[in-house]
C-alpha cells in the first residue's frame, strides 16, 4: 500500500533530527531490511489479516467529506478529520453519520489550524492541537467545548491516555526553538518528562503526519526517525524499545547536514509508512523511492518476515489509500474498490458521495 503522504515526505524530508532513547531494552528485536537484495517471499494477506470490511460512509447535505486525512476508531465509532473543511465527522461502525464538529474561528472555544488530534479512550473526548494558536482544545464526544490550554511546543503527533495525560512528538530540526523528540505532559499541558531526545547533529529525515499507532487503549506504538530506527511502546507509566530496524541504506553525510533539500536521491535514503501493530503482530513498510520493502513480525513465533509484495488472497480487491493503524485495524480509504476475482466485490461512489473505508482487521 502506498501512503498518501508521499509528496509531503519528499518536499519536507529534511526536518528530523538524531534521536536517542531514554531506555534501552536487552530484549529489543533487531529487524533487518534489505534494499540491495530483493526478497523472494510474497506474503499473503491472510497470514496477518483476519478479514476485510468496507464501510460506506453515509452521505447527507451536511456531512460531505472533502478528504479523509486522518481517522481514529474508538469505542465503536470512526472519528474522521477532513483537512479540506477543517472538520471532524463521527460515524458509527456501520458508517451511519453521528455528528459533525466544525468550530473554526478566533474564539476561545474554536480552532484555526488543526495540527493533529486524538480521542480519549475512556470518555471519547476529542483533543485537538491548534498549531496556529499553540493550544490544545478539548471537546466532549458530543462536540461540547470542555477546555483549552497553551502548549509552547510544535507538535506533529499526539496521543492521550485514559488518565488524561498526553504523549507529544515532533522530529523537526528547528534550531532549538521548540522541544524536540518524544515527551509527556500532564492533563493541563505541563511538562512531565522527556522520553526521546533530539540532537541538532542530524538534520535529515522524513516528515509524515502520523507517527503513533494505538495498539490498545493503554498502549501506544511510535515509529521513530531514520537515523535511530526504533519502534517504541509507551503506556501512561512505562517506555520500552521492542523493535529496532537495521536498514542497508546509508544516508549520505551531505544530506545529514543539509537543511533545505527539495528532493531525495532515489535509492540513497528511505522513509517509513503503513505502520500498524496489535498485541500479536507488527507490520511496517519502507520506501527508498525505487523499491518498497515490508517487514512483518509475528510476536507469538518471535519471527520476522521481509517481503516485497503483499497478495490480497482474502477478497482480491485493490488497496485504497492508507490512512492509519488504530486498535488492531489497518484503515484505507477510496471511492472505488474492484476485485480481480470473478464475481468478487465491487464498490464505487461518486465525488459527490462520501468515501468508503477499507478496514483490514489484523489478527489478534
NORTA-V584350 format. One record per helix or strand. SS is the DSSP state (hx for helix, st for strand). FROM is the first residue (numbers start at 1). TO is the last residue. If there is no record, write none. Layout:
# NORTA-V584350
SS_FROM_TO ; SS_FROM_TO
This chain:
# NORTA-V584350
st_3_3 ; hx_6_11 ; st_14_14 ; st_16_16 ; st_18_21 ; st_29_33 ; st_42_44 ; hx_45_47 ; st_49_56 ; st_68_74 ; st_77_82 ; st_87_92 ; st_97_101 ; st_104_104 ; st_111_111 ; st_114_119 ; st_126_130 ; st_135_139 ; st_145_150 ; st_157_160 ; st_166_170 ; st_172_172 ; st_181_185 ; st_191_199 ; st_205_205 ; st_212_216 ; st_219_223 ; st_230_234 ; st_239_247 ; hx_253_257 ; st_271_277 ; st_281_287 ; st_292_298 ; st_303_307 ; st_309_311 ; st_317_317 ; st_321_326 ; st_329_334 ; st_336_339 ; st_346_348 ; st_356_362
